[in-house]
Amino acid sequence: MNINDFIIRLEENKDYPLVENLVRESFWNVYRPGCSEHYVIHVLRDDPAFVRELDFVMVRQGQIIGQNMFMKTVINSDDGTDIPVLTMGPICIASELKRQGLGKMLLDYSLEKAVELGFGAVLFEGNIDFYGKSGFDYARRFGIFYHDMPKDADQSFFLCKELKAGYLDGVKGVYQTPKGYYVSDEEVEAFDKCFAPKEKLKLPGQIFG
């Protein structure tokens, strides 16, 4: 793989259908039968919390083969203040190009741009085995917990990375997922009719049924 074969740029309006189809193909039957991520990204672009300056696509030979995006949100800290942070995703690489280092390349580039824009931290749901390679750690080690879950529950899926050293020093509290990520099954079903039919399968390891 030659890094010069790829470019990362901001998503443009004309990219939307291609990106949504890429996301659909990447997430189909992964976490549930079918997927909702392609509709989520469609909705989030119009959300006030959407960070347009951190909405990226990865391109090879004119073809979009990856994407990542960020949203603004907050930590409700124990002292009553709200701490501004970012959350991230969906992020994906075309299925046939996974496990070649492209996802980490896109992730690290995105995080560098978030640093340049002055954001302090990123929190989101992900796999520590992958995201730990880019400096993420368990959010609980920062004293930050996922909303609507007991603090003693397994929150190993909930990750954090400081973009500014010490940004979360002294911060203890609860992270809030932006409301735009919550979409109804009915809305997803209606949107999915815009795409080519695909078979929904119930597979081992899926989180949602």
PATITOR-24326 format. One record per residue (C-alpha): x, z, y; residue in three letters; residue number from 1. Coordinates in nm, 2 decimals. Layout:
! PATITOR-24326
<atom><u>X</u><w>Z</w><v>Y</v><residuo>ala</residuo><num>NUM</num></atom>
...
***
This chain:
! PATITOR-24326
<atom><u>0.00</u><w>0.00</w><v>0.00</v><residuo>met</residuo><num>1</num></atom>
<atom><u>0.13</u><w>-0.10</w><v>0.34</v><residuo>asn</residuo><num>2</num></atom>
<atom><u>0.01</u><w>0.12</w><v>0.63</v><residuo>ile</residuo><num>3</num></atom>
<atom><u>0.04</u><w>-0.19</w><v>0.85</v><residuo>asn</residuo><num>4</num></atom>
<atom><u>-0.24</u><w>-0.35</w><v>0.65</v><residuo>asp</residuo><num>5</num></atom>
<atom><u>-0.50</u><w>-0.11</w><v>0.80</v><residuo>phe</residuo><num>6</num></atom>
<atom><u>-0.62</u><w>-0.02</w><v>1.15</v><residuo>ile</residuo><num>7</num></atom>
<atom><u>-0.83</u><w>0.27</w><v>1.27</v><residuo>ile</residuo><num>8</num></atom>
<atom><u>-1.05</u><w>0.21</w><v>1.57</v><residuo>arg</residuo><num>9</num></atom>
<atom><u>-1.37</u><w>0.34</w><v>1.73</v><residuo>leu</residuo><num>10</num></atom>
<atom><u>-1.70</u><w>0.23</w><v>1.57</v><residuo>glu</residuo><num>11</num></atom>
<atom><u>-1.89</u><w>-0.03</w><v>1.77</v><residuo>glu</residuo><num>12</num></atom>
<atom><u>-2.26</u><w>-0.09</w><v>1.78</v><residuo>asn</residuo><num>13</num></atom>
<atom><u>-2.22</u><w>-0.41</w><v>1.57</v><residuo>lys</residuo><num>14</num></atom>
<atom><u>-2.06</u><w>-0.20</w><v>1.30</v><residuo>asp</residuo><num>15</num></atom>
<atom><u>-2.36</u><w>0.02</w><v>1.23</v><residuo>tyr</residuo><num>16</num></atom>
<atom><u>-2.53</u><w>-0.17</w><v>0.95</v><residuo>pro</residuo><num>17</num></atom>
<atom><u>-2.19</u><w>-0.23</w><v>0.77</v><residuo>leu</residuo><num>18</num></atom>
<atom><u>-2.09</u><w>0.14</w><v>0.81</v><residuo>val</residuo><num>19</num></atom>
<atom><u>-2.43</u><w>0.26</w><v>0.68</v><residuo>glu</residuo><num>20</num></atom>
<atom><u>-2.41</u><w>0.04</w><v>0.38</v><residuo>asn</residuo><num>21</num></atom>
<atom><u>-2.05</u><w>0.16</w><v>0.32</v><residuo>leu</residuo><num>22</num></atom>
<atom><u>-2.16</u><w>0.52</w><v>0.33</v><residuo>val</residuo><num>23</num></atom>
<atom><u>-2.45</u><w>0.45</w><v>0.10</v><residuo>arg</residuo><num>24</num></atom>
<atom><u>-2.23</u><w>0.29</w><v>-0.16</v><residuo>glu</residuo><num>25</num></atom>
<atom><u>-1.97</u><w>0.57</w><v>-0.14</v><residuo>ser</residuo><num>26</num></atom>
<atom><u>-2.22</u><w>0.86</w><v>-0.17</v><residuo>phe</residuo><num>27</num></atom>
<atom><u>-2.48</u><w>0.70</w><v>-0.41</v><residuo>trp</residuo><num>28</num></atom>
<atom><u>-2.55</u><w>0.94</w><v>-0.70</v><residuo>asn</residuo><num>29</num></atom>
<atom><u>-2.26</u><w>1.16</w><v>-0.61</v><residuo>val</residuo><num>30</num></atom>
<atom><u>-2.43</u><w>1.48</w><v>-0.48</v><residuo>tyr</residuo><num>31</num></atom>
<atom><u>-2.79</u><w>1.39</w><v>-0.58</v><residuo>arg</residuo><num>32</num></atom>
<atom><u>-2.98</u><w>1.10</w><v>-0.73</v><residuo>pro</residuo><num>33</num></atom>
<atom><u>-2.94</u><w>0.83</w><v>-0.46</v><residuo>gly</residuo><num>34</num></atom>
<atom><u>-2.81</u><w>0.97</w><v>-0.13</v><residuo>cys</residuo><num>35</num></atom>
<atom><u>-2.91</u><w>1.07</w><v>0.22</v><residuo>ser</residuo><num>36</num></atom>
<atom><u>-2.57</u><w>1.03</w><v>0.40</v><residuo>glu</residuo><num>37</num></atom>
<atom><u>-2.64</u><w>0.68</w><v>0.52</v><residuo>his</residuo><num>38</num></atom>
<atom><u>-2.95</u><w>0.79</w><v>0.70</v><residuo>tyr</residuo><num>39</num></atom>
<atom><u>-2.78</u><w>1.11</w><v>0.83</v><residuo>val</residuo><num>40</num></atom>
<atom><u>-2.51</u><w>0.90</w><v>1.01</v><residuo>ile</residuo><num>41</num></atom>
<atom><u>-2.79</u><w>0.67</w><v>1.14</v><residuo>his</residuo><num>42</num></atom>
<atom><u>-2.96</u><w>0.97</w><v>1.30</v><residuo>val</residuo><num>43</num></atom>
<atom><u>-2.65</u><w>1.15</w><v>1.42</v><residuo>leu</residuo><num>44</num></atom>
<atom><u>-2.54</u><w>0.87</w><v>1.65</v><residuo>arg</residuo><num>45</num></atom>
<atom><u>-2.84</u><w>0.95</w><v>1.87</v><residuo>asp</residuo><num>46</num></atom>
<atom><u>-2.79</u><w>1.32</w><v>1.87</v><residuo>asp</residuo><num>47</num></atom>
<atom><u>-2.66</u><w>1.49</w><v>2.19</v><residuo>pro</residuo><num>48</num></atom>
<atom><u>-2.40</u><w>1.67</w><v>1.98</v><residuo>ala</residuo><num>49</num></atom>
<atom><u>-2.25</u><w>1.34</w><v>1.86</v><residuo>phe</residuo><num>50</num></atom>
<atom><u>-1.89</u><w>1.29</w><v>1.97</v><residuo>val</residuo><num>51</num></atom>
<atom><u>-1.87</u><w>0.92</w><v>2.04</v><residuo>arg</residuo><num>52</num></atom>
<atom><u>-1.49</u><w>0.94</w><v>2.11</v><residuo>glu</residuo><num>53</num></atom>
<atom><u>-1.44</u><w>1.06</w><v>1.76</v><residuo>leu</residuo><num>54</num></atom>
<atom><u>-1.64</u><w>0.81</w><v>1.57</v><residuo>asp</residuo><num>55</num></atom>
<atom><u>-1.39</u><w>0.60</w><v>1.37</v><residuo>phe</residuo><num>56</num></atom>
<atom><u>-1.38</u><w>0.32</w><v>1.13</v><residuo>val</residuo><num>57</num></atom>
<atom><u>-1.09</u><w>0.20</w><v>0.91</v><residuo>met</residuo><num>58</num></atom>
<atom><u>-1.05</u><w>-0.17</w><v>0.89</v><residuo>val</residuo><num>59</num></atom>
<atom><u>-0.85</u><w>-0.40</w><v>0.65</v><residuo>arg</residuo><num>60</num></atom>
<atom><u>-0.83</u><w>-0.77</w><v>0.70</v><residuo>gln</residuo><num>61</num></atom>
<atom><u>-1.14</u><w>-0.76</w><v>0.92</v><residuo>gly</residuo><num>62</num></atom>
<atom><u>-1.35</u><w>-0.55</w><v>0.67</v><residuo>gln</residuo><num>63</num></atom>
<atom><u>-1.46</u><w>-0.20</w><v>0.73</v><residuo>ile</residuo><num>64</num></atom>
<atom><u>-1.34</u><w>0.01</w><v>0.44</v><residuo>ile</residuo><num>65</num></atom>
<atom><u>-1.37</u><w>0.37</w><v>0.58</v><residuo>gly</residuo><num>66</num></atom>
<atom><u>-1.53</u><w>0.58</w><v>0.84</v><residuo>gln</residuo><num>67</num></atom>
<atom><u>-1.54</u><w>0.93</w><v>0.99</v><residuo>asn</residuo><num>68</num></atom>
<atom><u>-1.74</u><w>1.11</w><v>1.26</v><residuo>met</residuo><num>69</num></atom>
<atom><u>-1.76</u><w>1.44</w><v>1.44</v><residuo>phe</residuo><num>70</num></atom>
<atom><u>-2.03</u><w>1.66</w><v>1.59</v><residuo>met</residuo><num>71</num></atom>
<atom><u>-2.02</u><w>1.95</w><v>1.84</v><residuo>lys</residuo><num>72</num></atom>
<atom><u>-2.15</u><w>2.28</w><v>1.72</v><residuo>thr</residuo><num>73</num></atom>
<atom><u>-2.09</u><w>2.66</w><v>1.76</v><residuo>val</residuo><num>74</num></atom>
<atom><u>-1.99</u><w>2.98</w><v>1.60</v><residuo>ile</residuo><num>75</num></atom>
<atom><u>-2.23</u><w>3.26</w><v>1.69</v><residuo>asn</residuo><num>76</num></atom>
<atom><u>-1.97</u><w>3.53</w><v>1.72</v><residuo>ser</residuo><num>77</num></atom>
<atom><u>-2.04</u><w>3.90</w><v>1.65</v><residuo>asp</residuo><num>78</num></atom>
<atom><u>-1.98</u><w>3.99</w><v>2.02</v><residuo>asp</residuo><num>79</num></atom>
<atom><u>-2.28</u><w>3.77</w><v>2.12</v><residuo>gly</residuo><num>80</num></atom>
<atom><u>-2.09</u><w>3.47</w><v>2.26</v><residuo>thr</residuo><num>81</num></atom>
<atom><u>-2.10</u><w>3.11</w><v>2.12</v><residuo>asp</residuo><num>82</num></atom>
<atom><u>-1.76</u><w>2.96</w><v>2.04</v><residuo>ile</residuo><num>83</num></atom>
<atom><u>-1.76</u><w>2.58</w><v>2.07</v><residuo>pro</residuo><num>84</num></atom>
<atom><u>-1.62</u><w>2.40</w><v>1.76</v><residuo>val</residuo><num>85</num></atom>
<atom><u>-1.65</u><w>2.07</w><v>1.58</v><residuo>leu</residuo><num>86</num></atom>
<atom><u>-1.79</u><w>1.98</w><v>1.25</v><residuo>thr</residuo><num>87</num></atom>
<atom><u>-1.71</u><w>1.66</w><v>1.06</v><residuo>met</residuo><num>88</num></atom>
<atom><u>-1.86</u><w>1.40</w><v>0.84</v><residuo>gly</residuo><num>89</num></atom>
<atom><u>-1.98</u><w>1.21</w><v>0.66</v><residuo>pro</residuo><num>90</num></atom>
<atom><u>-1.63</u><w>1.07</w><v>0.59</v><residuo>ile</residuo><num>91</num></atom>
<atom><u>-1.57</u><w>0.81</w><v>0.33</v><residuo>cys</residuo><num>92</num></atom>
<atom><u>-1.35</u><w>0.53</w><v>0.19</v><residuo>ile</residuo><num>93</num></atom>
<atom><u>-1.48</u><w>0.23</w><v>0.00</v><residuo>ala</residuo><num>94</num></atom>
<atom><u>-1.52</u><w>0.33</w><v>-0.36</v><residuo>ser</residuo><num>95</num></atom>
<atom><u>-1.27</u><w>0.07</w><v>-0.49</v><residuo>glu</residuo><num>96</num></atom>
<atom><u>-1.00</u><w>0.20</w><v>-0.26</v><residuo>leu</residuo><num>97</num></atom>
<atom><u>-1.03</u><w>0.57</w><v>-0.32</v><residuo>lys</residuo><num>98</num></atom>
<atom><u>-0.73</u><w>0.78</w><v>-0.44</v><residuo>arg</residuo><num>99</num></atom>
<atom><u>-0.48</u><w>0.56</w><v>-0.26</v><residuo>gln</residuo><num>100</num></atom>
<atom><u>-0.41</u><w>0.80</w><v>0.03</v><residuo>gly</residuo><num>101</num></atom>
<atom><u>-0.64</u><w>0.61</w><v>0.27</v><residuo>leu</residuo><num>102</num></atom>
<atom><u>-0.89</u><w>0.90</w><v>0.31</v><residuo>gly</residuo><num>103</num></atom>
<atom><u>-0.61</u><w>1.14</w><v>0.42</v><residuo>lys</residuo><num>104</num></atom>
<atom><u>-0.47</u><w>0.88</w><v>0.66</v><residuo>met</residuo><num>105</num></atom>
<atom><u>-0.81</u><w>0.85</w><v>0.82</v><residuo>leu</residuo><num>106</num></atom>
<atom><u>-0.87</u><w>1.22</w><v>0.83</v><residuo>leu</residuo><num>107</num></atom>
<atom><u>-0.53</u><w>1.30</w><v>0.98</v><residuo>asp</residuo><num>108</num></atom>
<atom><u>-0.57</u><w>1.03</w><v>1.25</v><residuo>tyr</residuo><num>109</num></atom>
<atom><u>-0.91</u><w>1.17</w><v>1.33</v><residuo>ser</residuo><num>110</num></atom>
<atom><u>-0.79</u><w>1.52</w><v>1.36</v><residuo>leu</residuo><num>111</num></atom>
<atom><u>-0.50</u><w>1.41</w><v>1.59</v><residuo>glu</residuo><num>112</num></atom>
<atom><u>-0.75</u><w>1.25</w><v>1.82</v><residuo>lys</residuo><num>113</num></atom>
<atom><u>-0.96</u><w>1.56</w><v>1.82</v><residuo>ala</residuo><num>114</num></atom>
<atom><u>-0.66</u><w>1.76</w><v>1.93</v><residuo>val</residuo><num>115</num></atom>
<atom><u>-0.59</u><w>1.51</w><v>2.21</v><residuo>glu</residuo><num>116</num></atom>
<atom><u>-0.94</u><w>1.56</w><v>2.34</v><residuo>leu</residuo><num>117</num></atom>
<atom><u>-0.89</u><w>1.94</w><v>2.36</v><residuo>gly</residuo><num>118</num></atom>
<atom><u>-1.11</u><w>2.06</w><v>2.08</v><residuo>phe</residuo><num>119</num></atom>
<atom><u>-1.02</u><w>2.40</w><v>1.93</v><residuo>gly</residuo><num>120</num></atom>
<atom><u>-1.13</u><w>2.40</w><v>1.57</v><residuo>ala</residuo><num>121</num></atom>
<atom><u>-1.32</u><w>2.21</w><v>1.29</v><residuo>val</residuo><num>122</num></atom>
<atom><u>-1.54</u><w>2.36</w><v>1.04</v><residuo>leu</residuo><num>123</num></atom>
<atom><u>-1.73</u><w>2.18</w><v>0.76</v><residuo>phe</residuo><num>124</num></atom>
<atom><u>-1.82</u><w>2.17</w><v>0.40</v><residuo>glu</residuo><num>125</num></atom>
<atom><u>-1.56</u><w>2.02</w><v>0.17</v><residuo>gly</residuo><num>126</num></atom>
<atom><u>-1.32</u><w>2.05</w><v>-0.13</v><residuo>asn</residuo><num>127</num></atom>
<atom><u>-1.01</u><w>2.26</w><v>-0.05</v><residuo>ile</residuo><num>128</num></atom>
<atom><u>-0.81</u><w>2.06</w><v>-0.31</v><residuo>asp</residuo><num>129</num></atom>
<atom><u>-0.83</u><w>1.75</w><v>-0.08</v><residuo>phe</residuo><num>130</num></atom>
<atom><u>-0.87</u><w>1.89</w><v>0.27</v><residuo>tyr</residuo><num>131</num></atom>
<atom><u>-0.62</u><w>2.17</w><v>0.22</v><residuo>gly</residuo><num>132</num></atom>
<atom><u>-0.35</u><w>1.89</w><v>0.23</v><residuo>lys</residuo><num>133</num></atom>
<atom><u>-0.45</u><w>1.83</w><v>0.59</v><residuo>ser</residuo><num>134</num></atom>
<atom><u>-0.43</u><w>2.20</w><v>0.69</v><residuo>gly</residuo><num>135</num></atom>
<atom><u>-0.78</u><w>2.33</w><v>0.62</v><residuo>phe</residuo><num>136</num></atom>
<atom><u>-0.83</u><w>2.67</w><v>0.47</v><residuo>asp</residuo><num>137</num></atom>
<atom><u>-1.13</u><w>2.88</w><v>0.36</v><residuo>tyr</residuo><num>138</num></atom>
<atom><u>-1.33</u><w>2.97</w><v>0.67</v><residuo>ala</residuo><num>139</num></atom>
<atom><u>-1.38</u><w>3.32</w><v>0.55</v><residuo>arg</residuo><num>140</num></atom>
<atom><u>-1.01</u><w>3.38</w><v>0.61</v><residuo>arg</residuo><num>141</num></atom>
<atom><u>-1.08</u><w>3.33</w><v>0.98</v><residuo>phe</residuo><num>142</num></atom>
<atom><u>-1.37</u><w>3.57</w><v>0.96</v><residuo>gly</residuo><num>143</num></atom>
<atom><u>-1.62</u><w>3.28</w><v>0.99</v><residuo>ile</residuo><num>144</num></atom>
<atom><u>-1.92</u><w>3.26</w><v>0.75</v><residuo>phe</residuo><num>145</num></atom>
<atom><u>-2.17</u><w>3.00</w><v>0.67</v><residuo>tyr</residuo><num>146</num></atom>
<atom><u>-2.52</u><w>3.04</w><v>0.82</v><residuo>his</residuo><num>147</num></atom>
<atom><u>-2.81</u><w>3.16</w><v>0.60</v><residuo>asp</residuo><num>148</num></atom>
<atom><u>-2.58</u><w>3.29</w><v>0.33</v><residuo>met</residuo><num>149</num></atom>
<atom><u>-2.48</u><w>3.65</w><v>0.24</v><residuo>pro</residuo><num>150</num></atom>
<atom><u>-2.11</u><w>3.71</w><v>0.34</v><residuo>lys</residuo><num>151</num></atom>
<atom><u>-2.03</u><w>3.81</w><v>-0.02</v><residuo>asp</residuo><num>152</num></atom>
<atom><u>-2.17</u><w>3.48</w><v>-0.16</v><residuo>ala</residuo><num>153</num></atom>
<atom><u>-1.93</u><w>3.21</w><v>-0.28</v><residuo>asp</residuo><num>154</num></atom>
<atom><u>-1.84</u><w>3.01</w><v>0.03</v><residuo>gln</residuo><num>155</num></atom>
<atom><u>-1.54</u><w>2.83</w><v>-0.11</v><residuo>ser</residuo><num>156</num></atom>
<atom><u>-1.70</u><w>2.50</w><v>0.00</v><residuo>phe</residuo><num>157</num></atom>
<atom><u>-1.68</u><w>2.61</w><v>0.37</v><residuo>phe</residuo><num>158</num></atom>
<atom><u>-1.35</u><w>2.51</w><v>0.53</v><residuo>leu</residuo><num>159</num></atom>
<atom><u>-1.19</u><w>2.56</w><v>0.87</v><residuo>cys</residuo><num>160</num></atom>
<atom><u>-0.89</u><w>2.42</w><v>1.06</v><residuo>lys</residuo><num>161</num></atom>
<atom><u>-0.76</u><w>2.53</w><v>1.40</v><residuo>glu</residuo><num>162</num></atom>
<atom><u>-0.68</u><w>2.24</w><v>1.62</v><residuo>leu</residuo><num>163</num></atom>
<atom><u>-0.54</u><w>2.48</w><v>1.89</v><residuo>lys</residuo><num>164</num></atom>
<atom><u>-0.31</u><w>2.76</w><v>1.75</v><residuo>ala</residuo><num>165</num></atom>
<atom><u>-0.49</u><w>3.09</w><v>1.79</v><residuo>gly</residuo><num>166</num></atom>
<atom><u>-0.82</u><w>2.94</w><v>1.90</v><residuo>tyr</residuo><num>167</num></atom>
<atom><u>-1.01</u><w>3.16</w><v>1.66</v><residuo>leu</residuo><num>168</num></atom>
<atom><u>-0.80</u><w>3.48</w><v>1.70</v><residuo>asp</residuo><num>169</num></atom>
<atom><u>-1.04</u><w>3.77</w><v>1.73</v><residuo>gly</residuo><num>170</num></atom>
<atom><u>-1.34</u><w>3.55</w><v>1.65</v><residuo>val</residuo><num>171</num></atom>
<atom><u>-1.58</u><w>3.68</w><v>1.38</v><residuo>lys</residuo><num>172</num></atom>
<atom><u>-1.91</u><w>3.53</w><v>1.33</v><residuo>gly</residuo><num>173</num></atom>
<atom><u>-2.15</u><w>3.27</w><v>1.18</v><residuo>val</residuo><num>174</num></atom>
<atom><u>-2.12</u><w>2.90</w><v>1.19</v><residuo>tyr</residuo><num>175</num></atom>
<atom><u>-2.42</u><w>2.69</w><v>1.27</v><residuo>gln</residuo><num>176</num></atom>
<atom><u>-2.47</u><w>2.34</w><v>1.12</v><residuo>thr</residuo><num>177</num></atom>
<atom><u>-2.61</u><w>2.10</w><v>1.38</v><residuo>pro</residuo><num>178</num></atom>
<atom><u>-2.98</u><w>2.04</w><v>1.33</v><residuo>lys</residuo><num>179</num></atom>
<atom><u>-2.93</u><w>1.66</w><v>1.31</v><residuo>gly</residuo><num>180</num></atom>
<atom><u>-2.78</u><w>1.69</w><v>0.96</v><residuo>tyr</residuo><num>181</num></atom>
<atom><u>-3.12</u><w>1.81</w><v>0.83</v><residuo>tyr</residuo><num>182</num></atom>
<atom><u>-3.33</u><w>1.51</w><v>0.74</v><residuo>val</residuo><num>183</num></atom>
<atom><u>-3.65</u><w>1.49</w><v>0.52</v><residuo>ser</residuo><num>184</num></atom>
<atom><u>-3.66</u><w>1.32</w><v>0.19</v><residuo>asp</residuo><num>185</num></atom>
<atom><u>-3.95</u><w>1.11</w><v>0.32</v><residuo>glu</residuo><num>186</num></atom>
<atom><u>-3.74</u><w>0.98</w><v>0.61</v><residuo>glu</residuo><num>187</num></atom>
<atom><u>-3.45</u><w>0.90</w><v>0.38</v><residuo>val</residuo><num>188</num></atom>
<atom><u>-3.68</u><w>0.71</w><v>0.14</v><residuo>glu</residuo><num>189</num></atom>
<atom><u>-3.83</u><w>0.50</w><v>0.43</v><residuo>ala</residuo><num>190</num></atom>
<atom><u>-3.48</u><w>0.42</w><v>0.57</v><residuo>phe</residuo><num>191</num></atom>
<atom><u>-3.34</u><w>0.33</w><v>0.23</v><residuo>asp</residuo><num>192</num></atom>
<atom><u>-3.59</u><w>0.05</w><v>0.19</v><residuo>lys</residuo><num>193</num></atom>
<atom><u>-3.38</u><w>-0.14</w><v>0.44</v><residuo>cys</residuo><num>194</num></atom>
<atom><u>-3.11</u><w>-0.18</w><v>0.18</v><residuo>phe</residuo><num>195</num></atom>
<atom><u>-3.07</u><w>-0.35</w><v>-0.15</v><residuo>ala</residuo><num>196</num></atom>
<atom><u>-3.24</u><w>-0.16</w><v>-0.43</v><residuo>pro</residuo><num>197</num></atom>
<atom><u>-3.01</u><w>0.07</w><v>-0.63</v><residuo>lys</residuo><num>198</num></atom>
<atom><u>-3.09</u><w>0.29</w><v>-0.93</v><residuo>glu</residuo><num>199</num></atom>
<atom><u>-3.10</u><w>0.66</w><v>-0.87</v><residuo>lys</residuo><num>200</num></atom>
<atom><u>-2.94</u><w>0.86</w><v>-1.16</v><residuo>leu</residuo><num>201</num></atom>
<atom><u>-2.94</u><w>1.23</w><v>-1.24</v><residuo>lys</residuo><num>202</num></atom>
<atom><u>-2.57</u><w>1.29</w><v>-1.33</v><residuo>leu</residuo><num>203</num></atom>
<atom><u>-2.36</u><w>1.60</w><v>-1.43</v><residuo>pro</residuo><num>204</num></atom>
<atom><u>-2.20</u><w>1.77</w><v>-1.13</v><residuo>gly</residuo><num>205</num></atom>
<atom><u>-2.47</u><w>1.68</w><v>-0.88</v><residuo>gln</residuo><num>206</num></atom>
<atom><u>-2.55</u><w>1.97</w><v>-0.64</v><residuo>ile</residuo><num>207</num></atom>
<atom><u>-2.90</u><w>1.87</w><v>-0.54</v><residuo>phe</residuo><num>208</num></atom>
<atom><u>-3.17</u><w>1.75</w><v>-0.77</v><residuo>gly</residuo><num>209</num></atom>
***
